[in-house]
C-alpha cells in the first residue's frame, strides 16, 4: 500500500491527467474511485476532502492537494524528471499559456460538444446550436495551442509530452469518439500532434476502461 492516494475515477479527464504525470514520474499511488457520473463527489465523505465536490484530490507527503494544476506542479517540483515543462523561459511561457487556455476555454468547449453526443441526458438534451458554438470554440483553442507549440513536437513545449499534452489529451480522447472529432483534428497540426500523443506509452496506459 502506498502513502500516496489519488481520489477520482478514471473517466474524469482531470484524473487521467494526474495519473499520466504520476505514471511518467514513477510515483507509486493507490486510487480510490469517486464516480462523478453517479454523484459520489457530492456525498459527505468526498465533500470532506473537497468541499466543492470535485476530483482529483491527492494525498501525498502528509498533505492534501486539491485541483489538477496544484497537484501537477507539486509533482513536477518534487520529482523534476522527466519534466512537465520546458526549461527555456520563452517555451515555458507558451506551455503555461497552453495550460491556461485549455483550462479556461478548452475544457468547457470540448466537453460541451462531447456531452451532446455521448451524454445528452446530463446536459438536458441535444442543443445543436450550442454544439456548433462549442465546436467552434474548440477549434479556436486548437489553433492557439498548435501555434504556441511552434516547432516542438508537443504542446507542452518539448520533445516528449508535458503537462499541456496530458491535459488536452484526455479531452481529445473523448472528442474522437464523436462525429465532431474529425472537425477538431482537421485544424492544421492537430492530427500529427494527436498521433504522437496517442503513441506515448504513458498516455496509452492510462486510458479509462469505459466498458
Backbone as a chain_set.jsonl record, in Angstrom:
{"seq": "XXXXXXXXXXXXXXXXXXXXXXXXXXXXXXXXXXXXXXXXXXXXXXXXXXXXXXXXXXXXXXXXXXXXXXXXXXXXXXXXXXXXXXXXXXXXXXXXXXXXXXXXXXXXXXXXXXXXXXXXXXXXXXXXXXXXXXXXXXXXXXXXXXXXXXXXXXXXXXXXXXXXXXXXXXXXXXXXXXXXXXXXXXXXXXXXXXXXXXXXXXXXXXXXXXX", "coords": {"N": [[0.844, -1.2, 0.0], [0.523, 2.217, -0.825], [1.77, 5.416, 0.346], [0.683, 7.467, -0.955], [-2.315, 8.683, -2.207], [-4.781, 8.784, -4.653], [-7.789, 10.322, -5.328], [-10.571, 9.767, -7.264], [-12.311, 8.96, -10.329], [-11.483, 6.947, -13.239], [-12.665, 7.837, -15.585], [-12.738, 10.577, -15.526], [-11.36, 13.411, -17.066], [-9.493, 15.118, -15.893], [-8.562, 13.598, -13.759], [-7.304, 11.598, -15.22], [-5.215, 13.111, -16.302], [-3.628, 13.624, -14.006], [-2.986, 10.998, -13.352], [-1.416, 10.34, -15.559], [0.837, 11.992, -15.125], [1.767, 11.101, -12.605], [2.407, 8.488, -13.341], [4.36, 8.842, -15.391], [6.388, 9.959, -13.872], [7.015, 7.971, -12.163], [5.828, 7.658, -9.656], [4.53, 5.879, -7.071], [1.18, 4.98, -6.284], [-2.029, 4.702, -4.677], [-5.419, 4.291, -5.712], [-8.584, 5.667, -5.146], [-11.721, 5.187, -6.255], [-13.966, 7.745, -7.256], [-16.908, 8.377, -8.386], [-18.007, 10.574, -10.719], [-20.236, 10.532, -12.412], [-22.193, 9.174, -11.04], [-22.701, 10.763, -8.941], [-21.086, 10.65, -6.67], [-19.021, 12.509, -5.827], [-20.469, 14.451, -4.492], [-21.224, 13.424, -2.142], [-21.073, 13.188, 1.475], [-18.631, 12.03, 2.408], [-16.732, 12.527, 0.389], [-16.99, 15.284, 0.104], [-15.804, 16.118, 2.411], [-13.193, 15.891, 1.711], [-12.946, 17.523, -0.547], [-14.501, 20.404, -0.549], [-15.965, 21.553, -2.639], [-16.778, 19.474, -4.112], [-15.244, 18.187, -6.162], [-13.025, 16.358, -8.393], [-9.644, 15.679, -9.359], [-8.391, 14.636, -6.093], [-5.455, 14.604, -4.191], [-3.639, 12.853, -1.839], [-0.563, 13.232, -0.445], [2.735, 12.981, 0.775], [2.024, 13.648, 3.385], [0.198, 15.703, 3.123], [-2.757, 17.254, 1.721], [-3.795, 17.768, -1.546], [-5.772, 19.682, -3.684], [-7.24, 20.068, -6.851], [-6.129, 19.935, -10.163], [-4.039, 21.494, -11.331], [-2.479, 22.425, -9.147], [-1.684, 19.969, -8.115], [-0.184, 18.771, -10.234], [1.896, 20.636, -10.589], [3.153, 20.505, -8.121], [4.016, 17.818, -8.135], [5.831, 18.007, -10.228], [7.762, 19.679, -9.185], [8.576, 18.158, -7.033], [9.488, 15.744, -8.126], [11.59, 16.204, -10.405], [12.314, 15.06, -12.878], [10.953, 12.964, -15.428], [10.646, 16.213, -16.868], [7.718, 18.263, -16.781], [7.49, 20.64, -18.023], [9.143, 22.848, -20.349], [12.609, 23.894, -20.081], [13.565, 26.296, -21.115], [12.833, 29.753, -20.929], [11.069, 31.204, -22.635], [9.776, 29.155, -24.071], [8.629, 27.879, -21.899], [6.825, 29.827, -21.059], [4.979, 29.791, -23.174], [4.078, 27.16, -22.958], [2.89, 27.291, -20.438], [0.887, 29.105, -21.065], [-0.621, 27.544, -22.826], [-1.622, 25.601, -21.064], [-3.259, 27.238, -19.468], [-5.072, 28.165, -21.395], [-6.323, 25.778, -22.188], [-7.548, 24.98, -19.78], [-9.216, 27.208, -19.286], [-10.748, 27.658, -21.612], [-10.792, 25.432, -23.312], [-11.661, 23.048, -21.996], [-14.452, 23.361, -21.277], [-15.542, 23.82, -23.826], [-14.892, 21.509, -25.358], [-15.923, 19.385, -23.779], [-18.507, 20.259, -23.893], [-19.446, 19.763, -26.577], [-18.909, 17.064, -26.7], [-20.573, 16.013, -24.695], [-23.035, 16.503, -25.864], [-23.142, 14.516, -27.802], [-22.486, 12.097, -26.422], [-23.466, 12.138, -23.779], [-26.223, 13.154, -23.567], [-28.389, 13.213, -21.792], [-27.362, 14.223, -19.479], [-26.967, 16.86, -19.98], [-29.356, 17.972, -20.471], [-30.594, 17.317, -22.912], [-30.372, 17.626, -26.55], [-28.859, 20.319, -27.964], [-28.359, 21.777, -30.824], [-27.304, 24.188, -31.724], [-25.756, 25.035, -29.573], [-23.915, 22.963, -29.603], [-22.565, 23.459, -32.045], [-21.456, 25.961, -31.456], [-19.751, 25.312, -29.343], [-18.012, 23.524, -30.633], [-16.84, 25.268, -32.461], [-15.459, 26.969, -30.689], [-13.7, 25.102, -29.622], [-12.148, 24.49, -31.85], [-10.91, 26.951, -32.252], [-9.387, 27.061, -29.917], [-7.697, 24.884, -30.441], [-6.216, 25.833, -32.633], [-4.776, 27.877, -31.387], [-3.177, 26.522, -29.422], [-1.608, 24.905, -31.008], [-0.257, 26.823, -32.512], [1.18, 28.03, -30.431], [2.955, 26.0, -29.679], [4.89, 26.003, -31.599], [7.761, 24.835, -33.23], [8.092, 22.611, -31.7], [7.48, 19.157, -30.939], [5.367, 18.622, -29.209], [2.568, 20.085, -27.429], [3.153, 20.788, -24.887], [5.579, 21.899, -25.085], [7.936, 20.489, -25.476], [10.138, 17.75, -26.495], [8.954, 15.484, -25.682], [5.799, 14.401, -24.255], [4.226, 16.88, -22.208], [2.816, 18.689, -19.401], [0.685, 20.2, -20.604], [0.03, 18.589, -22.786], [-0.876, 16.236, -21.541], [-3.055, 17.298, -20.393], [-4.787, 18.21, -22.418], [-4.979, 15.9, -23.954], [-6.683, 13.791, -22.718], [-9.182, 14.997, -23.059], [-9.305, 15.172, -25.841], [-9.396, 12.478, -26.419], [-12.03, 11.775, -25.79], [-13.319, 13.493, -27.569], [-12.662, 12.378, -30.029], [-14.305, 10.223, -30.083], [-16.658, 11.03, -31.076], [-18.782, 12.268, -33.748], [-17.933, 14.782, -34.336], [-15.272, 14.827, -33.937], [-13.423, 14.579, -36.198], [-13.587, 17.187, -37.292], [-12.313, 18.738, -35.411], [-9.795, 17.603, -35.369], [-9.024, 18.3, -37.883], [-7.932, 20.803, -37.823], [-5.032, 22.538, -38.649], [-2.112, 20.805, -37.96], [-3.102, 19.473, -35.744], [-3.816, 16.728, -36.082], [-1.323, 15.431, -36.452], [-0.099, 16.026, -34.025], [-1.874, 14.669, -32.299], [-1.517, 12.028, -33.147], [1.137, 11.596, -32.337], [0.895, 11.882, -29.541], [-0.903, 9.825, -28.981], [0.68, 7.637, -29.387], [2.292, 7.633, -27.209], [3.514, 5.872, -24.464], [2.771, 6.199, -21.761], [0.422, 7.744, -21.911], [-1.243, 6.001, -23.338], [-1.369, 3.899, -21.517], [-2.943, 4.879, -19.471], [-5.512, 5.003, -20.338], [-9.019, 5.15, -19.831], [-11.18, 2.519, -18.697], [-14.006, 2.109, -20.232], [-15.931, 0.28, -20.548]], "CA": [[0.0, 0.0, 0.0], [1.317, 3.431, -0.961], [1.409, 6.562, 1.175], [0.073, 8.445, -1.852], [-3.649, 8.227, -2.607], [-5.492, 9.615, -5.61], [-9.238, 10.162, -5.275], [-11.208, 10.147, -8.516], [-12.488, 7.801, -11.204], [-10.664, 7.011, -14.436], [-13.357, 8.519, -16.66], [-12.504, 12.02, -15.43], [-10.183, 13.823, -17.832], [-8.501, 15.687, -14.982], [-7.95, 12.476, -13.04], [-6.36, 10.956, -16.138], [-4.04, 13.979, -16.373], [-2.793, 13.365, -12.836], [-2.468, 9.634, -13.481], [-0.323, 10.402, -16.527], [2.029, 12.597, -14.516], [2.249, 10.153, -11.596], [2.998, 7.344, -14.032], [5.59, 9.269, -16.059], [7.407, 10.255, -12.87], [7.287, 6.773, -11.382], [5.338, 7.82, -8.283], [3.557, 4.84, -6.722], [-0.005, 5.544, -5.629], [-3.28, 3.95, -4.645], [-6.521, 5.097, -6.233], [-9.914, 5.439, -4.594], [-12.664, 5.705, -7.254], [-15.044, 8.654, -6.86], [-17.564, 8.437, -9.686], [-18.743, 11.809, -10.966], [-21.497, 10.255, -13.103], [-23.187, 8.679, -10.081], [-22.881, 11.752, -7.874], [-20.278, 10.384, -5.47], [-18.29, 13.663, -5.29], [-21.34, 15.289, -3.664], [-21.517, 12.735, -0.891], [-20.323, 13.781, 2.58], [-17.275, 11.511, 2.538], [-15.824, 13.234, -0.51], [-17.047, 16.712, 0.403], [-14.817, 16.363, 3.464], [-11.9, 16.018, 1.037], [-13.02, 18.666, -1.452], [-15.81, 20.99, -0.243], [-16.699, 21.891, -3.853], [-17.207, 18.23, -4.734], [-14.521, 17.97, -7.409], [-11.884, 15.444, -8.453], [-9.0, 14.784, -8.395], [-7.761, 15.038, -4.832], [-4.28, 13.763, -3.978], [-2.955, 12.85, -0.541], [0.839, 12.917, -0.716], [3.725, 13.595, 1.667], [1.387, 14.169, 4.587], [-0.7, 16.837, 2.864], [-3.824, 17.028, 0.75], [-3.827, 18.744, -2.63], [-6.975, 19.702, -4.494], [-7.114, 20.74, -8.144], [-5.113, 19.333, -11.021], [-2.89, 22.367, -11.541], [-1.638, 22.383, -7.955], [-1.124, 18.622, -7.998], [0.849, 18.546, -11.246], [3.053, 21.499, -10.351], [3.873, 19.956, -6.975], [4.713, 16.613, -8.569], [6.957, 18.38, -11.077], [8.803, 20.208, -8.297], [9.015, 17.063, -6.163], [10.199, 14.783, -8.971], [11.823, 17.056, -11.568], [12.49, 14.332, -14.14], [11.001, 13.842, -16.592], [9.999, 17.498, -16.633], [6.442, 18.521, -17.432], [7.598, 21.944, -18.67], [10.47, 23.087, -20.905], [13.489, 24.726, -19.255], [13.686, 27.612, -21.73], [11.816, 30.652, -20.384], [10.054, 31.529, -23.642], [8.999, 27.945, -24.306], [7.847, 27.649, -20.682], [5.705, 30.765, -21.066], [3.98, 29.306, -24.123], [3.486, 25.945, -22.381], [1.987, 27.755, -19.379], [-0.286, 29.685, -21.714], [-1.449, 26.444, -23.329], [-2.34, 25.032, -19.923], [-4.315, 28.172, -19.084], [-6.079, 28.167, -22.456], [-7.092, 24.524, -22.121], [-8.393, 25.027, -18.59], [-10.196, 28.296, -19.327], [-11.598, 27.663, -22.794], [-10.848, 24.149, -23.99], [-12.417, 22.015, -21.29], [-15.887, 23.571, -21.434], [-15.933, 23.692, -25.227], [-14.83, 20.117, -25.82], [-16.919, 18.61, -23.039], [-19.822, 20.701, -24.35], [-19.94, 19.019, -27.744], [-18.848, 15.638, -26.382], [-21.784, 15.678, -23.946], [-24.137, 16.497, -26.83], [-23.152, 13.218, -28.482], [-22.326, 10.915, -25.57], [-24.196, 12.218, -22.507], [-27.252, 14.195, -23.713], [-29.276, 13.264, -20.632], [-26.721, 15.004, -18.429], [-26.964, 18.282, -20.342], [-30.721, 18.399, -20.75], [-30.996, 17.107, -24.291], [-29.451, 17.994, -27.626], [-28.972, 21.683, -28.463], [-27.402, 21.768, -31.922], [-26.615, 25.483, -31.794], [-24.714, 25.01, -28.546], [-22.882, 22.055, -30.096], [-21.783, 24.159, -33.053], [-20.676, 27.009, -30.793], [-18.675, 24.661, -28.589], [-17.035, 23.006, -31.585], [-16.108, 26.421, -32.963], [-14.514, 27.386, -29.645], [-12.672, 24.069, -29.518], [-11.244, 24.662, -32.989], [-10.097, 28.14, -31.958], [-8.421, 26.616, -28.907], [-6.709, 24.026, -31.102], [-5.331, 26.693, -33.422], [-3.888, 28.609, -30.481], [-2.172, 25.675, -28.774], [-0.668, 24.474, -32.049], [0.582, 27.993, -32.788], [2.076, 28.235, -29.289], [3.997, 24.983, -29.57], [5.944, 26.271, -32.567], [8.366, 23.668, -33.874], [8.169, 21.487, -30.758], [6.532, 18.092, -31.282], [4.244, 18.547, -28.277], [2.07, 21.389, -26.993], [3.81, 21.088, -23.628], [6.787, 22.633, -25.391], [9.141, 19.666, -25.51], [10.234, 16.608, -27.4], [8.106, 14.445, -25.094], [4.596, 15.032, -23.709], [4.297, 17.633, -20.962], [1.549, 18.909, -18.706], [-0.367, 20.626, -21.523], [-0.378, 17.426, -23.587], [-1.657, 15.334, -20.698], [-4.294, 17.999, -20.056], [-5.667, 18.2, -23.59], [-5.124, 14.554, -24.478], [-7.885, 13.092, -22.279], [-10.334, 15.632, -23.695], [-9.308, 14.756, -27.239], [-9.799, 11.076, -26.488], [-13.491, 11.768, -25.859], [-13.735, 14.171, -28.796], [-12.517, 11.467, -31.169], [-15.379, 9.239, -30.037], [-17.861, 11.657, -31.613], [-18.72, 12.613, -35.172], [-17.279, 16.079, -34.467], [-13.837, 14.664, -33.76], [-12.646, 14.924, -37.39], [-13.534, 18.64, -37.495], [-11.303, 19.259, -34.496], [-8.493, 17.101, -35.829], [-8.686, 18.902, -39.171], [-7.143, 22.019, -37.585], [-3.666, 22.28, -39.088], [-1.178, 20.391, -36.917], [-3.718, 18.71, -34.657], [-3.758, 15.283, -36.303], [0.037, 14.938, -36.21], [0.107, 16.063, -32.567], [-2.672, 13.596, -31.695], [-0.864, 10.761, -33.462], [2.311, 11.467, -31.472], [0.475, 11.65, -28.155], [-1.536, 8.508, -28.902], [1.749, 6.639, -29.367], [3.018, 7.731, -25.937], [3.187, 4.71, -23.629], [2.073, 6.626, -20.542], [-0.944, 8.15, -22.257], [-1.983, 4.801, -23.686], [-1.547, 3.062, -20.324], [-3.914, 5.468, -18.566], [-6.838, 5.074, -20.965], [-10.038, 4.607, -18.939], [-11.989, 1.374, -19.134], [-15.387, 2.618, -20.288], [-16.813, -0.831, -20.871]], "C": [[0.877, 1.247, 0.0], [0.866, 4.492, 0.036], [0.725, 7.659, 0.348], [-1.249, 7.899, -2.368], [-4.297, 9.253, -3.513], [-6.977, 9.288, -5.528], [-9.837, 10.656, -6.589], [-11.302, 8.951, -9.443], [-11.802, 8.034, -12.547], [-11.336, 7.751, -15.586], [-13.199, 10.025, -16.644], [-11.249, 12.397, -16.209], [-9.103, 14.387, -16.92], [-7.815, 14.601, -14.151], [-6.953, 11.769, -13.945], [-5.088, 11.796, -16.286], [-3.09, 13.686, -15.217], [-2.204, 11.964, -12.897], [-1.306, 9.588, -14.47], [0.953, 10.915, -15.881], [2.613, 11.684, -13.439], [2.986, 8.997, -12.265], [4.326, 7.716, -14.671], [6.723, 9.482, -15.055], [7.703, 9.071, -11.953], [6.873, 6.876, -9.935], [4.267, 6.769, -8.014], [2.373, 5.465, -5.984], [-1.118, 4.508, -5.606], [-4.382, 4.874, -5.144], [-7.829, 4.674, -5.596], [-10.915, 6.02, -5.587], [-13.716, 6.616, -6.616], [-15.766, 9.007, -8.154], [-18.432, 9.686, -9.826], [-20.132, 11.511, -11.53], [-22.586, 9.739, -12.174], [-23.345, 9.608, -8.881], [-22.03, 11.566, -6.644], [-19.49, 11.59, -4.952], [-19.134, 14.567, -4.397], [-21.721, 14.618, -2.355], [-20.608, 13.245, 0.22], [-18.875, 13.306, 2.691], [-16.305, 12.251, 1.625], [-15.852, 14.744, -0.29], [-16.093, 17.079, 1.538], [-13.42, 16.516, 2.873], [-11.866, 17.281, 0.182], [-14.403, 19.299, -1.285], [-16.617, 21.413, -1.467], [-17.063, 20.647, -4.657], [-16.551, 17.942, -6.061], [-13.47, 16.87, -7.252], [-10.934, 15.996, -9.506], [-8.645, 15.483, -7.087], [-6.595, 14.083, -4.627], [-3.756, 13.959, -2.567], [-1.531, 12.379, -0.768], [1.728, 13.66, 0.277], [3.082, 14.276, 2.869], [0.51, 15.381, 4.377], [-1.733, 16.447, 1.815], [-3.793, 18.149, -0.278], [-5.1, 18.567, -3.433], [-6.675, 20.5, -5.763], [-5.888, 20.252, -8.909], [-3.868, 20.194, -11.148], [-1.936, 22.329, -10.351], [-0.949, 21.029, -7.816], [0.034, 18.429, -8.97], [2.083, 19.389, -10.966], [3.837, 21.04, -9.116], [4.659, 18.711, -7.383], [5.94, 16.954, -9.407], [8.097, 18.969, -10.252], [9.409, 19.097, -7.436], [9.889, 16.065, -6.908], [10.497, 15.459, -10.307], [11.946, 16.326, -12.907], [11.518, 13.163, -14.23], [10.151, 15.089, -16.379], [8.691, 17.614, -17.398], [6.408, 19.868, -18.141], [8.993, 22.089, -19.252], [11.283, 24.015, -20.012], [13.608, 26.14, -19.797], [12.524, 28.514, -21.316], [10.708, 30.968, -21.386], [9.166, 30.321, -23.937], [8.112, 27.634, -23.106], [6.628, 28.576, -20.651], [4.597, 30.293, -22.002], [3.3, 28.028, -23.618], [2.51, 26.311, -21.269], [0.714, 28.355, -19.978], [-1.196, 28.59, -22.249], [-2.249, 25.799, -22.208], [-3.517, 25.931, -19.54], [-5.434, 28.195, -20.122], [-6.953, 26.919, -22.398], [-8.045, 24.55, -20.936], [-9.525, 26.042, -18.731], [-11.198, 28.163, -20.463], [-11.777, 26.29, -23.449], [-11.751, 23.141, -23.323], [-13.916, 22.171, -21.539], [-16.354, 23.361, -22.859], [-15.962, 22.244, -25.672], [-15.842, 19.25, -25.095], [-18.323, 18.997, -23.49], [-20.307, 19.924, -25.556], [-19.847, 17.516, -27.541], [-20.126, 15.205, -25.665], [-23.002, 15.626, -24.865], [-24.267, 15.116, -27.476], [-23.248, 12.034, -27.515], [-23.172, 10.934, -24.302], [-25.322, 13.242, -22.577], [-28.17, 14.315, -22.499], [-28.69, 14.123, -19.507], [-26.747, 16.5, -18.719], [-28.349, 18.762, -20.788], [-31.153, 18.281, -22.192], [-29.975, 17.614, -25.28], [-29.779, 19.39, -28.161], [-27.926, 21.839, -29.558], [-26.662, 23.092, -32.051], [-25.497, 25.558, -30.763], [-23.568, 24.095, -28.975], [-21.969, 22.756, -31.086], [-20.903, 25.235, -32.435], [-19.502, 26.412, -30.031], [-17.598, 24.107, -29.52], [-16.205, 24.151, -32.169], [-15.074, 26.916, -31.96], [-13.382, 26.383, -29.503], [-11.676, 24.181, -30.661], [-10.35, 25.89, -32.802], [-9.018, 27.811, -30.951], [-7.314, 25.8, -29.554], [-5.723, 24.85, -31.914], [-4.319, 27.407, -32.53], [-2.803, 27.713, -29.89], [-1.155, 25.156, -29.785], [0.275, 25.621, -32.412], [1.609, 28.185, -31.676], [3.201, 27.21, -29.231], [5.137, 25.216, -30.555], [6.45, 25.0, -33.218], [8.47, 22.459, -32.95], [7.163, 20.414, -31.164], [5.262, 18.112, -30.442], [3.849, 19.929, -27.776], [2.557, 21.754, -25.601], [5.172, 21.722, -23.829], [8.05, 21.816, -25.529], [9.107, 18.581, -26.557], [9.433, 15.41, -26.91], [6.88, 15.137, -24.499], [4.857, 15.734, -22.384], [2.908, 17.809, -20.373], [0.429, 19.269, -19.688], [-0.872, 19.459, -22.379], [-1.264, 16.484, -22.785], [-2.946, 15.98, -20.208], [-5.282, 17.945, -21.218], [-5.942, 16.788, -24.094], [-6.376, 13.814, -24.017], [-9.17, 13.688, -22.849], [-10.449, 15.2, -25.156], [-9.744, 13.301, -27.386], [-11.317, 10.955, -26.567], [-13.978, 12.413, -27.153], [-13.691, 13.221, -29.99], [-13.549, 10.343, -31.156], [-16.663, 9.772, -30.668], [-17.686, 11.976, -33.095], [-18.117, 13.992, -35.405], [-15.765, 15.988, -34.322], [-13.022, 15.037, -34.99], [-12.536, 16.428, -37.634], [-12.489, 19.277, -36.592], [-9.908, 18.83, -34.941], [-8.077, 17.704, -37.169], [-7.957, 20.235, -39.027], [-5.682, 21.694, -37.877], [-2.744, 21.962, -37.913], [-1.771, 19.508, -35.843], [-3.595, 17.205, -34.857], [-2.373, 14.732, -36.012], [0.366, 14.97, -34.721], [-0.629, 14.895, -31.904], [-2.049, 12.225, -31.959], [0.36, 10.545, -32.567], [1.904, 11.172, -30.038], [-0.137, 10.262, -28.003], [-0.51, 7.389, -28.835], [2.556, 6.661, -28.072], [2.569, 6.611, -24.996], [2.396, 5.103, -22.383], [0.627, 6.989, -20.847], [-1.796, 6.928, -22.578], [-2.318, 3.958, -22.451], [-2.614, 3.591, -19.374], [-5.304, 5.592, -19.175], [-7.895, 4.463, -20.042], [-10.747, 3.409, -19.544], [-13.452, 1.818, -19.07], [-16.395, 1.527, -20.602], [-17.812, -1.146, -19.781]], "O": [[1.859, 1.323, 0.739], [-0.27, 4.472, 0.511], [0.251, 8.654, 0.896], [-1.306, 6.791, -2.902], [-4.357, 10.439, -3.188], [-7.377, 8.13, -5.643], [-9.64, 11.806, -6.982], [-10.485, 8.033, -9.368], [-11.568, 9.175, -12.944], [-10.648, 8.247, -16.478], [-13.492, 10.688, -17.638], [-10.198, 11.78, -16.037], [-7.916, 14.154, -17.152], [-6.618, 14.688, -13.876], [-5.875, 11.379, -13.496], [-3.994, 11.24, -16.386], [-1.888, 13.518, -15.423], [-1.045, 11.762, -12.532], [-0.324, 8.88, -14.245], [2.026, 10.341, -16.069], [3.83, 11.514, -13.371], [4.053, 8.582, -11.812], [5.312, 6.996, -14.516], [7.884, 9.213, -15.361], [8.55, 9.168, -11.065], [7.488, 6.255, -9.069], [3.217, 6.77, -8.657], [2.546, 6.367, -5.164], [-1.143, 3.571, -6.404], [-4.287, 6.094, -5.012], [-8.146, 3.487, -5.514], [-10.962, 7.239, -5.754], [-14.281, 6.294, -5.571], [-15.293, 9.838, -8.929], [-19.448, 9.836, -9.148], [-21.103, 12.172, -11.161], [-23.772, 9.852, -12.484], [-24.041, 9.278, -7.921], [-22.233, 12.266, -5.652], [-19.296, 11.699, -3.742], [-18.59, 15.361, -3.629], [-22.46, 15.188, -1.552], [-19.492, 13.688, -0.051], [-17.99, 14.091, 3.03], [-15.187, 12.57, 2.03], [-14.835, 15.412, -0.479], [-15.628, 18.216, 1.619], [-12.564, 17.185, 3.452], [-10.88, 18.017, 0.186], [-15.381, 18.783, -1.826], [-17.826, 21.615, -1.361], [-17.598, 20.755, -5.761], [-17.216, 17.498, -6.997], [-13.083, 16.506, -6.141], [-11.353, 16.692, -10.43], [-8.604, 16.709, -6.986], [-6.728, 12.882, -4.862], [-3.466, 15.079, -2.147], [-1.309, 11.259, -1.23], [1.493, 14.831, 0.577], [3.527, 15.333, 3.315], [0.113, 16.03, 5.345], [-1.591, 15.441, 1.12], [-3.767, 19.329, 0.072], [-5.464, 17.454, -3.815], [-5.94, 21.487, -5.73], [-4.78, 20.171, -8.377], [-2.752, 19.678, -11.079], [-0.724, 22.215, -10.528], [0.223, 20.952, -7.447], [1.11, 17.977, -8.577], [3.205, 18.9, -11.095], [5.06, 21.177, -9.077], [5.826, 18.563, -7.021], [6.967, 16.281, -9.317], [9.267, 18.778, -10.585], [10.607, 19.102, -7.15], [10.903, 15.599, -6.388], [9.728, 15.3, -11.254], [11.705, 16.92, -13.958], [11.282, 12.46, -13.248], [9.074, 15.027, -15.787], [8.571, 17.126, -18.522], [5.416, 20.207, -18.786], [9.941, 21.518, -18.715], [10.722, 24.825, -19.274], [13.739, 27.089, -19.022], [11.367, 28.095, -21.348], [9.533, 30.996, -21.02], [7.946, 30.453, -24.04], [6.979, 27.181, -23.267], [5.535, 28.161, -20.266], [3.416, 30.383, -21.668], [2.102, 27.833, -23.822], [1.435, 25.722, -21.161], [-0.387, 28.143, -19.469], [-2.417, 28.694, -22.139], [-3.426, 25.484, -22.386], [-4.628, 25.451, -19.317], [-6.612, 28.24, -19.766], [-8.173, 26.996, -22.542], [-9.213, 24.186, -21.067], [-10.659, 25.769, -18.34], [-12.368, 28.512, -20.303], [-12.806, 26.026, -24.071], [-12.522, 22.453, -23.992], [-14.578, 21.224, -21.964], [-17.423, 22.796, -23.092], [-16.929, 21.794, -26.286], [-16.548, 18.463, -25.726], [-19.232, 18.166, -23.474], [-21.45, 19.467, -25.578], [-20.617, 16.764, -28.138], [-20.698, 14.162, -25.982], [-23.897, 14.804, -24.669], [-25.375, 14.616, -27.671], [-23.995, 11.086, -27.757], [-23.559, 9.879, -23.798], [-25.381, 14.129, -21.725], [-28.673, 15.4, -22.209], [-29.424, 14.678, -18.69], [-26.571, 17.315, -17.813], [-28.486, 19.82, -21.402], [-31.989, 19.057, -22.655], [-28.86, 17.984, -24.913], [-30.844, 19.609, -28.739], [-26.742, 22.011, -29.268], [-25.498, 23.107, -32.451], [-24.419, 26.081, -31.044], [-22.399, 24.403, -28.745], [-20.746, 22.663, -30.985], [-19.751, 25.41, -32.831], [-18.392, 26.944, -30.07], [-16.407, 24.212, -29.225], [-14.995, 24.009, -32.349], [-13.948, 27.244, -32.333], [-12.232, 26.767, -29.286], [-10.478, 23.986, -30.456], [-9.172, 25.865, -33.155], [-7.869, 28.227, -31.103], [-6.135, 25.994, -29.256], [-4.52, 24.588, -31.882], [-3.146, 27.524, -32.882], [-1.635, 28.099, -29.859], [0.02, 24.988, -29.459], [1.473, 25.406, -32.596], [2.775, 28.471, -31.947], [4.299, 27.53, -28.773], [6.232, 24.687, -30.37], [5.665, 24.183, -33.699], [8.895, 21.389, -33.385], [6.096, 20.74, -31.685], [4.205, 17.676, -30.897], [4.681, 20.834, -27.705], [2.4, 22.896, -25.17], [5.853, 22.05, -22.857], [9.133, 22.379, -25.684], [8.197, 18.496, -27.381], [9.255, 14.435, -27.639], [6.916, 16.344, -24.261], [5.614, 15.244, -21.546], [1.95, 17.16, -20.794], [-0.661, 18.702, -19.611], [-2.067, 19.361, -22.659], [-2.277, 15.994, -23.284], [-3.824, 15.303, -19.673], [-6.465, 17.668, -21.025], [-7.027, 16.514, -24.607], [-7.08, 13.251, -24.855], [-10.137, 12.965, -23.094], [-11.538, 14.901, -25.646], [-10.39, 12.939, -28.369], [-11.837, 10.131, -27.319], [-14.936, 11.938, -27.764], [-14.568, 13.253, -30.853], [-13.653, 9.59, -32.124], [-17.648, 9.042, -30.78], [-16.573, 11.953, -33.621], [-17.817, 14.347, -36.545], [-15.057, 16.967, -34.558], [-12.022, 15.744, -34.862], [-11.512, 16.901, -38.128], [-11.851, 20.257, -36.977], [-8.961, 19.615, -34.889], [-6.908, 17.626, -37.548], [-7.417, 20.748, -40.007], [-5.159, 20.686, -37.401], [-2.615, 22.759, -36.983], [-1.035, 18.856, -35.102], [-3.301, 16.478, -33.908], [-2.249, 13.677, -35.391], [1.024, 14.066, -34.206], [-0.068, 14.213, -31.046], [-2.057, 11.361, -31.082], [0.591, 9.433, -32.092], [2.496, 10.31, -29.387], [0.093, 9.594, -26.994], [-0.786, 6.318, -28.294], [3.41, 5.8, -27.861], [1.373, 6.432, -24.766], [1.455, 4.409, -21.998], [-0.285, 6.588, -20.124], [-2.941, 6.833, -22.138], [-3.401, 3.382, -22.351], [-3.139, 2.836, -18.555], [-6.182, 6.222, -18.587], [-7.691, 3.366, -19.522], [-10.891, 3.307, -20.762], [-14.05, 1.891, -17.997], [-17.561, 1.803, -20.884], [-18.618, -2.065, -19.929]]}, "num_chains": 1, "name": "protein.A"}
